[in-house]
Every structure is written in structure tokens, then in C-alpha cells.
């Protein structure tokens, strides 16, 4: 990138990304490809980013999908020529892998399609500041620098919002070749809605899931049995989808909660599976049958409190009385805010007085309360001129106890996609 070519480079020393933060001259890249033929595809990608169409043609590369996406997103005249040339080919290839930072010249994927997996040049401007107390090591990381910068920096605003055509992809069948690399929201909504086909296509690159991504996966698992079953296979077989999740235990937890709500006795036939975290909420979005709660409390005594909370939320007074639970903030909170029958709240308060337990003491309970608030998906009023961001958001909701609490919300996005629809009337 400094227009200075090393005299020697072993294969291990050859960099993957040679087009950011700076772009070298066309002659420099030409000399590099001549001196180090193994780097021809990196040079081709640099040509796509810079718009060097003449050099790209000289390289005589296979029509490669990440080069096509880089060329399209470069918004250069030469990049458009490279993109059109690749897209006119009858067959395209996936040779460059941004997550693995590999060039596969033998066992490449063919036919391959544009799937928005390329870490194009404009994405590389996003940085996480070195002064953060905790930095994320996210894939892809084609510059091998953990995306570090002197301070936090976002990509340009126009790259963080969807155009009207990109927004239409949210409610339309996905084309085989995606016309954009802005697919964060597409992937999150596929997870949120439990859409296996869309998610499997969009999330197949190994890109690390962010916490928002994973929140959407958990929501999808809790609401959609087939998506939960699909995820169970991914975790069991340690597929690329499972390895991309930094906190796969959260997904395991949601899968177990879904199975309990479906009254699946196999989850606890031999006690609780070792190494699998126990869910906190087992009564939303479905309510398990009372017999399932009896069985679960018997087989897994450590989950007695969760069973009692479910009995309160479902108004199973027989289960609650049989379990005879100790007074706690957890049960009092469910009884106070999530139960229609006042009996449970009054009983928890009475038990607390008898045993000297302050059930209203919420010290260190905010994380649990935030999880309880997941069960209250809210809608919001939107600004008609507001653009759709390329990501779901956390929305603040006002609570009686903790003031404002952040919860995952897709309300803004779901409201915005109706813009311009008007009334639906038969012809």
C-alpha cells in the first residue's frame, strides 16, 4: 500500500488485505502480481477496490464473488466494469474467504453466488477504540488488527441505513445473488422470525455474532420450534453457525426452555444434562402444562424456583402449593407484574414476613429483571422520515422499579416497512 514491494515473502508472510487503509498504484500491484504470483487474487481484490480494470483483465482470474462484491461497492467506473464482467460469466467461484483469510485455489466453491459475505473496503472504516475496557475479536478481520483504532468509529451513515430497494428484501424472497452487502438486519430478522432457510443462507460465512445478533437468535428459538430444532443440530454438530456464536450457551438455554414449554419430558428424564445452563424463564412465550412442571421439579430439584415462577405466571395454584417455594424476589416479581391472580403476590409477601425475607429487596437483581422484560415486546411510534438502520436496536422502556430498561425491539423496523402501502382493497 506504500508502493514498496518486499524482496522476499514466504507464504506465511503474505498479507491477505492489501487495499486498506491505503490503495497502492496500479503499477505497484502489477509488479506485486508478477513477483508473487500466489497473490494474484489479493491483487484482483485490490483492483476491484481501486477500480483498476485494465490490470484486473491482465490477471486472468476466475470470476470470483468477493471480487465482484468489492468492485460493486467501490462505486468506481473501473469497479463497475469489473463487476459487470464477473456477473456476465456463466459460472462464478468462491476462492477468497474473508473469515478464514484464505485463498483456495484447488477446492474452491463452484457455482458460487454473491451473498454479502465480503468485508468490503467501506466496512473497514469501523473501529473499536483502544481505550475500551473490553474489545471484541470479531470475524471477519481481514486486516488482522481486531478492528482497533485510536477511538470508536462507525462506518459512514449512508452505509448504516437501508435504501428502499434494500428494505424490500426484508419482506421479499431472497435473490440467489444478493444485490447488497448490507445484510446485518436481514440476518437478524431471519433469526428473530425463526426463518431457517433465510438464516442458513445469510449467516453461512462464519461471521461472529454480535450480542444483538445472538439476542435475535434466542428470540427466534424461544418462539419457533423448528428453528430451535435446527439450532440444536448446529450445536450438536459444531457447524459454522454454532462456532460463530460467542455465547452459544445462551442458545442452548433457549432451546431447553422451548422444549420445556412444549412439555418434552426427555429434557429431564435422567436429570439435567451436564454442561447445559438452566433457563430462567420457562413460561413465555408458551405455557407448559402443570404435569410438566411437577415432573421437572421432581427430576431437577435445582429448578424448583423456575417451576414455581411458571406456576405463578400460568396460575397453577395446585403446582405452586405443592412446591411450597421459599419466598424470594424472583417469585414476588413474577407474582407482582406477570400474574393476574393476586394470591401469589400476597402469599410471597406473607411468607417473607414469616421468614424474615425482604422479597422486595432488588439488590443485584437488575439482570434478572431485564430478562423478565424480554416477555414484553413493545411497539413504538416512528418518525415518518426516519431511515431503516441496518441493525435491530435496543429500546428503552420505562419500568416501575428500575426506571428505563433496555430490551430488544424490532418495532421500529416492522412499522417502517408498511410505509407507502396504504389501504389494502380488492381490485
Secondary structure in CASP SS format (residue, H / E / C, confidence):
PFRMAT SS
TARGET T0000
AUTHOR 0000-0000-0000
METHOD secondary structure of the structure
MODEL  1
X C 1.00
X C 1.00
X C 1.00
X C 1.00
X C 1.00
X C 1.00
X C 1.00
X C 1.00
X C 1.00
X C 1.00
X H 1.00
X H 1.00
X H 1.00
X C 1.00
X C 1.00
X C 1.00
X C 1.00
X C 1.00
X C 1.00
X C 1.00
X C 1.00
X C 1.00
X C 1.00
X C 1.00
X C 1.00
X H 1.00
X H 1.00
X H 1.00
X H 1.00
X H 1.00
X H 1.00
X H 1.00
X H 1.00
X H 1.00
X H 1.00
X C 1.00
X H 1.00
X H 1.00
X H 1.00
X H 1.00
X H 1.00
X H 1.00
X H 1.00
X H 1.00
X H 1.00
X H 1.00
X H 1.00
X H 1.00
X H 1.00
X H 1.00
X C 1.00
X C 1.00
X H 1.00
X H 1.00
X H 1.00
X H 1.00
X H 1.00
X H 1.00
X H 1.00
X C 1.00
X C 1.00
X C 1.00
X C 1.00
X E 1.00
X H 1.00
X H 1.00
X H 1.00
X H 1.00
X H 1.00
X H 1.00
X H 1.00
X H 1.00
X H 1.00
X H 1.00
X C 1.00
X C 1.00
X H 1.00
X H 1.00
X H 1.00
X H 1.00
X H 1.00
X H 1.00
X H 1.00
X H 1.00
X H 1.00
X H 1.00
X H 1.00
X C 1.00
X C 1.00
X C 1.00
X C 1.00
X C 1.00
X E 1.00
X E 1.00
X C 1.00
X E 1.00
X E 1.00
X C 1.00
X C 1.00
X C 1.00
X C 1.00
X E 1.00
X E 1.00
X C 1.00
X C 1.00
X C 1.00
X C 1.00
X C 1.00
X E 1.00
X E 1.00
X C 1.00
X C 1.00
X C 1.00
X C 1.00
X C 1.00
X C 1.00
X C 1.00
X C 1.00
X C 1.00
X C 1.00
X H 1.00
X H 1.00
X H 1.00
X H 1.00
X H 1.00
X C 1.00
X E 1.00
X E 1.00
X E 1.00
X C 1.00
X C 1.00
X C 1.00
X C 1.00
X C 1.00
X C 1.00
X C 1.00
X C 1.00
X C 1.00
X C 1.00
X C 1.00
X C 1.00
X C 1.00
X C 1.00
X C 1.00
X C 1.00
X C 1.00
X C 1.00
X E 1.00
X E 1.00
X C 1.00
X C 1.00
X C 1.00
X E 1.00
X C 1.00
X C 1.00
X C 1.00
X H 1.00
X H 1.00
X H 1.00
X C 1.00
X E 1.00
X C 1.00
X C 1.00
X H 1.00
X H 1.00
X H 1.00
X H 1.00
X H 1.00
X H 1.00
X H 1.00
X H 1.00
X C 1.00
X C 1.00
X C 1.00
X C 1.00
X C 1.00
X C 1.00
X C 1.00
X C 1.00
X C 1.00
X C 1.00
X C 1.00
X C 1.00
X H 1.00
X H 1.00
X H 1.00
X H 1.00
X H 1.00
X H 1.00
X H 1.00
X H 1.00
X H 1.00
X C 1.00
X C 1.00
X C 1.00
X H 1.00
X H 1.00
X H 1.00
X H 1.00
X H 1.00
X H 1.00
X H 1.00
X C 1.00
X C 1.00
X C 1.00
X C 1.00
X C 1.00
X C 1.00
X C 1.00
X C 1.00
X H 1.00
X H 1.00
X H 1.00
X H 1.00
X H 1.00
X H 1.00
X H 1.00
X H 1.00
X H 1.00
X H 1.00
X H 1.00
X H 1.00
X H 1.00
X C 1.00
X H 1.00
X H 1.00
X H 1.00
X H 1.00
X H 1.00
X H 1.00
X H 1.00
X H 1.00
X H 1.00
X H 1.00
X H 1.00
X H 1.00
X C 1.00
X C 1.00
X C 1.00
X H 1.00
X H 1.00
X H 1.00
X H 1.00
X C 1.00
X C 1.00
X C 1.00
X C 1.00
X H 1.00
X H 1.00
X H 1.00
X H 1.00
X H 1.00
X H 1.00
X H 1.00
X H 1.00
X H 1.00
X H 1.00
X H 1.00
X H 1.00
X H 1.00
X H 1.00
X C 1.00
X C 1.00
X C 1.00
X H 1.00
X H 1.00
X H 1.00
X C 1.00
X C 1.00
X C 1.00
X C 1.00
X C 1.00
X C 1.00
X C 1.00
X C 1.00
X C 1.00
X C 1.00
X C 1.00
X C 1.00
X C 1.00
X C 1.00
X C 1.00
X C 1.00
X C 1.00
X C 1.00
X C 1.00
X C 1.00
X C 1.00
X C 1.00
X H 1.00
X H 1.00
X H 1.00
X H 1.00
X H 1.00
X H 1.00
X H 1.00
X H 1.00
X H 1.00
X H 1.00
X C 1.00
X H 1.00
X H 1.00
X H 1.00
X H 1.00
X H 1.00
X H 1.00
X H 1.00
X H 1.00
X H 1.00
X H 1.00
X H 1.00
X H 1.00
X H 1.00
X H 1.00
X C 1.00
X C 1.00
X H 1.00
X H 1.00
X H 1.00
X H 1.00
X H 1.00
X H 1.00
X H 1.00
X C 1.00
X C 1.00
X C 1.00
X C 1.00
X C 1.00
X H 1.00
X H 1.00
X H 1.00
X H 1.00
X H 1.00
X H 1.00
X H 1.00
X H 1.00
X H 1.00
X C 1.00
X C 1.00
X C 1.00
X C 1.00
X C 1.00
X H 1.00
X H 1.00
X H 1.00
X H 1.00
X H 1.00
X H 1.00
X H 1.00
X H 1.00
X H 1.00
X H 1.00
X H 1.00
X H 1.00
X H 1.00
X C 1.00
X C 1.00
X C 1.00
X C 1.00
X C 1.00
X C 1.00
X C 1.00
X C 1.00
X C 1.00
X C 1.00
X H 1.00
X H 1.00
X H 1.00
X H 1.00
X H 1.00
X H 1.00
X H 1.00
X H 1.00
X H 1.00
X H 1.00
X C 1.00
X C 1.00
X C 1.00
X C 1.00
X C 1.00
X C 1.00
X C 1.00
X C 1.00
X C 1.00
X C 1.00
X C 1.00
X C 1.00
X C 1.00
X E 1.00
X C 1.00
X C 1.00
X C 1.00
X E 1.00
X E 1.00
X E 1.00
X E 1.00
X E 1.00
X E 1.00
X E 1.00
X C 1.00
X C 1.00
X C 1.00
X E 1.00
X E 1.00
X E 1.00
X E 1.00
X E 1.00
X E 1.00
X E 1.00
X C 1.00
X H 1.00
X H 1.00
X H 1.00
X H 1.00
X H 1.00
X H 1.00
X C 1.00
X C 1.00
X C 1.00
X C 1.00
X C 1.00
X C 1.00
X C 1.00
X C 1.00
X C 1.00
X C 1.00
X C 1.00
END
